[in-house]
Amino acid sequence: MSKLLSLLFALGLVVLQSTATLAQAEGDRESLSSAQPGAFDRQHPEVASLMNAFGGAHGTLLEQLHTSPGGSIEQDVYNQLLNSLRSGTEQATTLQTSMESLAAVAPEVAEALAWGDQFERALLDIYADDQITDKAAAVDQAVTRYQNRTEAALPVEPKFMMASGHEGHSMEMDDGHHSMMFRSSFPNANGLMWASQWLEIAVFDPILFYDTPEERAEGVAVVVSRYRELLEEAPANFPAEMPTPAAVSPELVRVHPQAAAIIDNVHKLYDAVADVLADQQSGDKAPALTAALRDMRDPEHMAVSEYDWILNSLRNGIYFQGGPAIGRLETSERNRSGHGDHGNMVMPGMGGPSGTGMPEEAMPDAGDQAAPPDQGVDHSNH
């Protein structure tokens, strides 16, 4: 912590200016929608508590990467964060604290991440606020208001950063030098972050799919149970690929494709920031962080059609991304090898390729057999 305080003291006025910018991005959620701020937190307190907890965990990871990117991240820090998430204990280091540290180096990057987090929570508030009857219009309004803050907003155009993994791809951010640096250097910490991103995406699926409050509450409880399974069997059950909306919450993509693309882009920016901070060979992080944000803000950089976005996401494997929110997969729906330590683990997911909304090209081979959904959920309308 002393290193961080020394850095903040040395930067002085820059910190104050960047923190003020960050505070604007983390301002009242009312700037995004007319929903009651915190409506979702009050309706689903367990999920809200988990989100706050892993927000602090992400904050701790970013701060450690920024100040002490050493081996302790993969051991002591990882174990501390994992245990705190299992117990629901919030970190002393919050996401805002780490963002203030990041803002001292790259204020625009910190602002974009903070604004993206506010957008995501605003969408959840819209669906939790019973006073808002036209949810689609409210989400469209939130997308517009989010985009209006041009200095902080990421585009609604979907991007496909080809993640390294089972088919030898590599994720392209800025010049590619930092690509997958966090994942390769700190695989357990990276998996913990991806597991939490899975929950952030997954919670939308039952909220959008079910019709009654009782069904939605039960569906959210199933999602929370799946997330706790990831933590209890960590790191073996962590996602092996970055979770994407198409694989985890197809209902979010179907109903609100632009909002889904924004959330996906924010998560991609988080990954890119972690990659840059994890590079111990690079002294000045600011240029690489700025380049990563520039690429993410460019609507044409790595842009793909909505169809190709969904197709490519599914080709990375639903199972390997943690599985969809509702149902269960006993093994990969793709006929290809994955991380060996995943074995035949039970992961959240749909009960097979039928009803997943997959394009034909992304369908699993006929020999793949998935277990039936344990909740009897029919996603055939996805």
C-alpha positions in Angstrom: 0.0 0.0 0.0 2.9 2.3 0.7 4.0 2.1 -2.9 0.6 3.2 -4.0 0.6 6.1 -1.5 4.0 7.2 -2.8 2.8 7.1 -6.4 -0.3 9.1 -5.5 1.8 11.7 -3.6 4.3 12.0 -6.5 1.6 12.5 -9.0 -0.2 15.1 -6.9 -2.4 17.4 -8.9 -2.7 14.8 -11.7 -4.4 12.5 -9.2 -6.8 15.1 -8.0 -7.8 15.9 -11.6 -8.2 12.4 -12.7 -10.1 11.4 -9.6 -12.6 14.2 -10.3 -13.0 12.8 -13.8 -13.5 9.3 -12.4 -16.1 10.6 -9.9 -18.1 12.0 -12.9 -18.2 8.6 -14.5 -19.2 6.9 -11.3 -21.9 9.5 -10.7 -25.6 8.9 -10.1 -27.2 6.1 -12.1 -30.1 8.5 -12.7 -28.0 10.0 -15.5 -28.5 6.7 -17.4 -32.1 5.9 -16.7 -35.2 6.9 -14.7 -34.9 3.6 -12.7 -34.5 3.9 -8.9 -30.8 3.6 -8.2 -30.2 0.4 -6.3 -33.5 -1.2 -7.2 -31.8 -4.4 -8.3 -29.6 -4.5 -5.1 -32.7 -4.3 -2.9 -34.6 -7.0 -4.9 -31.6 -9.4 -5.2 -29.3 -8.6 -2.2 -27.3 -11.8 -2.5 -26.2 -11.1 -6.1 -25.6 -7.4 -5.2 -23.4 -8.4 -2.4 -21.4 -10.8 -4.6 -21.0 -8.1 -7.3 -19.8 -5.7 -4.7 -17.4 -8.3 -3.3 -15.9 -9.2 -6.7 -15.8 -5.5 -7.6 -13.4 -5.1 -4.7 -11.6 -8.3 -5.7 -11.1 -6.8 -9.2 -9.9 -3.6 -7.6 -7.4 -5.5 -5.5 -6.1 -7.4 -8.6 -5.7 -4.2 -10.6 -4.0 -2.4 -7.7 -1.6 -5.3 -7.2 -0.8 -5.5 -10.9 -0.2 -1.7 -10.9 2.1 -1.6 -7.8 3.5 -5.1 -7.3 3.0 -7.4 -10.3 4.8 -10.3 -8.8 4.2 -13.9 -7.9 2.2 -13.1 -4.8 -0.7 -12.3 -7.0 -1.1 -15.9 -8.1 -0.7 -17.2 -4.6 -1.4 -15.1 -1.5 -3.6 -12.4 -3.2 -5.5 -15.0 -5.2 -6.2 -17.2 -2.2 -7.3 -14.1 -0.2 -9.7 -13.0 -2.9 -11.1 -16.5 -3.5 -11.8 -17.0 0.2 -13.4 -13.5 0.5 -15.7 -14.2 -2.5 -16.7 -17.6 -1.1 -17.7 -15.9 2.2 -19.1 -12.8 0.5 -16.6 -10.5 2.4 -16.1 -7.2 0.6 -12.5 -6.0 0.2 -11.0 -3.0 1.9 -9.7 -2.1 -1.6 -12.8 -1.3 -3.6 -13.0 -1.0 -7.4 -13.2 2.7 -7.0 -10.0 2.8 -5.0 -8.1 0.9 -7.7 -9.7 3.0 -10.4 -8.3 6.1 -8.7 -4.9 4.6 -8.9 -5.4 3.7 -12.5 -6.8 7.1 -13.2 -3.5 8.6 -12.1 -1.8 6.9 -15.0 -4.6 6.7 -17.6 -7.6 8.7 -16.6 -9.6 8.0 -19.8 -9.2 4.3 -19.3 -10.4 4.5 -15.7 -13.3 6.6 -16.7 -14.4 4.2 -19.5 -14.3 1.2 -17.1 -16.2 3.1 -14.4 -18.8 4.3 -16.8 -19.3 0.8 -18.2 -19.8 -0.6 -14.7 -22.5 2.0 -14.1 -24.2 1.2 -17.3 -24.4 -2.5 -16.4 -25.9 -1.8 -13.0 -28.3 0.7 -14.5 -29.7 -2.0 -16.8 -30.3 -4.3 -13.8 -32.1 -1.4 -12.0 -34.4 -0.9 -15.0 -35.6 -4.5 -14.8 -35.9 -4.4 -11.0 -38.0 -1.2 -11.0 -41.7 -2.1 -11.3 -42.5 1.5 -12.1 -40.8 1.1 -15.5 -43.3 -0.7 -17.7 -41.6 -0.4 -21.1 -38.3 -2.0 -20.3 -37.1 -2.1 -23.9 -37.6 1.7 -24.3 -35.8 2.3 -21.0 -32.8 0.2 -22.0 -32.6 1.9 -25.4 -32.6 5.2 -23.6 -29.8 4.0 -21.3 -27.8 3.0 -24.3 -28.3 6.4 -25.9 -27.3 8.2 -22.7 -24.3 6.0 -22.2 -23.2 6.8 -25.8 -23.7 10.5 -25.2 -20.7 10.5 -22.9 -18.4 10.1 -25.9 -15.2 10.4 -23.9 -16.0 7.4 -21.8 -18.4 5.3 -23.9 -17.4 2.2 -25.8 -19.1 1.4 -29.1 -22.3 -0.6 -29.6 -20.7 -2.4 -32.5 -19.6 -5.9 -31.4 -16.0 -6.8 -31.6 -14.3 -10.2 -31.8 -10.9 -10.3 -30.2 -9.7 -13.8 -31.1 -8.8 -15.2 -27.7 -5.9 -17.6 -27.4 -7.0 -21.0 -26.5 -8.1 -24.2 -27.9 -7.6 -23.3 -31.5 -4.4 -21.4 -31.3 -5.9 -17.9 -31.7 -4.4 -14.8 -30.1 -6.2 -11.8 -28.7 -5.3 -8.7 -30.5 -5.1 -5.5 -28.4 -3.0 -2.5 -29.4 0.1 -3.9 -31.0 -0.4 -7.4 -29.6 2.7 -7.1 -27.4 0.7 -7.5 -24.2 -1.8 -10.0 -25.5 -2.8 -12.6 -23.0 0.0 -11.4 -20.6 -2.3 -11.6 -17.5 -3.7 -15.0 -18.4 -0.3 -16.6 -19.0 1.4 -15.0 -16.0 -1.5 -15.4 -13.5 -3.9 -18.1 -14.7 -5.7 -18.5 -11.4 -6.2 -14.8 -10.9 -7.4 -14.5 -14.5 -9.8 -17.4 -14.0 -11.2 -15.7 -10.9 -11.9 -12.5 -12.8 -13.5 -14.5 -15.7 -15.7 -16.4 -13.2 -17.0 -13.1 -11.9 -17.6 -11.7 -15.3 -19.6 -14.9 -16.0 -21.9 -13.9 -13.1 -22.2 -10.4 -14.3 -23.5 -11.6 -17.7 -25.4 -14.7 -16.5 -27.7 -12.8 -14.1 -29.4 -11.1 -17.1 -30.7 -14.4 -18.6 -33.3 -15.4 -16.0 -34.3 -11.8 -15.5 -35.1 -11.4 -19.2 -36.3 -14.9 -19.9 -38.9 -15.5 -17.1 -42.2 -13.7 -16.9 -43.1 -13.7 -13.2 -41.1 -12.3 -10.2 -41.1 -15.7 -8.6 -39.6 -17.4 -11.7 -37.0 -14.7 -12.0 -36.0 -14.9 -8.3 -35.7 -18.7 -8.7 -33.6 -18.3 -11.9 -31.3 -15.8 -10.2 -30.9 -18.2 -7.3 -29.8 -20.9 -9.8 -27.3 -18.5 -11.3 -25.9 -17.7 -7.9 -25.6 -21.4 -7.1 -23.7 -22.0 -10.4 -21.3 -19.2 -9.5 -20.7 -20.7 -6.1 -19.9 -24.0 -7.8 -17.2 -22.2 -9.8 -15.7 -20.9 -6.6 -15.9 -24.1 -4.6 -14.1 -26.1 -7.2 -11.6 -23.4 -8.1 -9.5 -23.2 -10.1 -10.6 -26.4 -12.0 -14.0 -25.1 -12.8 -13.0 -21.6 -13.8 -13.9 -20.6 -17.4 -11.1 -21.5 -19.8 -12.2 -18.8 -22.2 -13.5 -15.2 -21.6 -17.2 -15.4 -21.0 -19.3 -13.7 -23.7 -23.0 -12.7 -23.7 -23.8 -15.0 -26.7 -22.6 -18.1 -24.8 -23.7 -17.2 -21.2 -26.8 -15.1 -21.7 -28.3 -15.6 -25.1 -31.5 -13.8 -24.0 -29.6 -10.6 -23.4 -28.2 -10.7 -26.9 -31.6 -11.5 -28.4 -33.5 -8.8 -26.5 -30.8 -6.0 -26.2 -28.0 -6.7 -28.7 -26.5 -3.2 -28.4 -26.4 -3.3 -24.6 -24.9 -6.8 -24.7 -22.2 -5.6 -27.1 -21.4 -2.7 -24.7 -21.0 -5.0 -21.7 -18.9 -7.4 -23.8 -16.6 -4.5 -24.9 -16.2 -3.3 -21.3 -15.2 -6.8 -20.2 -12.7 -6.9 -23.1 -11.2 -3.6 -22.0 -10.8 -5.0 -18.4 -8.9 -7.9 -19.9 -6.7 -5.6 -22.0 -5.9 -3.4 -18.9 -5.0 -6.4 -16.9 -2.7 -7.6 -19.7 -0.9 -4.3 -19.9 -0.5 -4.0 -16.1 0.8 -7.6 -15.9 3.7 -6.9 -18.3 6.7 -6.6 -15.9 9.0 -5.7 -18.8 7.2 -2.5 -19.5 7.9 0.5 -17.3 5.6 3.3 -18.5 2.1 1.7 -18.8 0.3 4.8 -20.0 1.0 4.6 -23.7 -0.2 0.9 -23.9 -3.3 1.6 -21.8 -4.2 4.5 -24.0 -3.7 2.4 -27.1 -5.9 -0.3 -25.7 -8.7 2.2 -25.1 -8.2 3.8 -28.5 -8.7 0.4 -30.2 -11.8 -0.4 -28.1 -13.4 3.0 -28.7 -12.8 2.6 -32.5 -16.1 1.2 -33.8 -14.3 -0.3 -36.8 -11.4 -2.0 -34.9 -12.0 -5.7 -34.9 -15.7 -5.0 -35.6 -17.9 -7.9 -36.8 -21.5 -8.3 -37.7 -23.9 -9.4 -35.0 -24.1 -12.8 -36.6 -20.4 -13.3 -36.7 -20.0 -12.0 -33.2 -22.4 -14.7 -32.0 -20.9 -17.4 -34.2 -17.4 -16.7 -33.2 -18.3 -16.5 -29.5 -20.0 -19.9 -29.7 -17.1 -21.4 -31.6 -15.0 -20.7 -28.5 -17.2 -23.1 -26.7 -20.2 -22.5 -24.4 -18.7 -25.0 -21.9 -15.3 -23.4 -21.9 -16.8 -20.0 -21.1 -18.5 -21.3 -17.9 -21.7 -22.4 -19.7 -25.0 -20.5 -20.1 -26.8 -19.3 -17.1 -29.6 -21.8 -17.1 -29.2 -25.6 -17.4 -26.1 -27.7 -17.2 -23.5 -29.2 -19.5 -21.5 -32.2 -18.3 -18.8 -31.8 -20.9 -18.0 -29.6 -23.9 -20.6 -29.2 -26.6 -17.7 -28.8 -29.1 -15.8 -31.7 -30.5 -12.4 -30.4 -29.6 -10.0 -30.6 -26.7 -9.8 -28.1 -23.9 -7.8 -27.5 -20.7 -6.9 -31.0 -19.4 -7.6 -30.1 -15.8 -11.3 -29.4 -16.6 -11.9 -33.2 -17.1 -15.6 -34.0 -16.9 -16.6 -31.3 -14.5 -20.1 -30.1 -14.1 -20.5 -26.6 -15.4 -23.5 -24.2 -15.8 -25.0 -24.5 -19.2 -27.9 -25.4 -21.4 -28.9 -28.9 -21.9 -27.5 -29.5 -25.3 -27.2 -27.7 -28.6 -31.0 -27.7 -29.4 -32.5 -24.4 -28.3 -29.2 -22.6 -27.9 -29.8 -20.2 -30.7 -26.5 -21.4 -32.4 -26.0 -20.6 -36.0 -25.7 -23.9 -38.0 -22.0 -23.5 -38.5 -21.4 -23.3 -34.7 -23.4 -26.4 -33.8 -21.6 -29.2 -32.1 -20.7 -32.4 -33.9 -23.4 -35.1 -33.8 -21.2 -37.2 -31.5 -21.3 -34.7 -28.6 -23.8 -35.6 -25.9 -24.9 -33.1 -23.3 -26.9 -33.8 -20.2 -30.5 -32.6 -20.0 -31.1 -29.3 -18.1 -31.6 -29.9 -14.4 -34.2 -27.2 -14.3 -36.2 -28.3 -17.3 -35.7 -24.9 -19.0 -36.8 -24.5 -22.6 -34.7 -21.9 -24.4 -36.1 -22.8 -27.8 -37.3 -19.2 -28.2 -33.8 -17.8 -27.8 
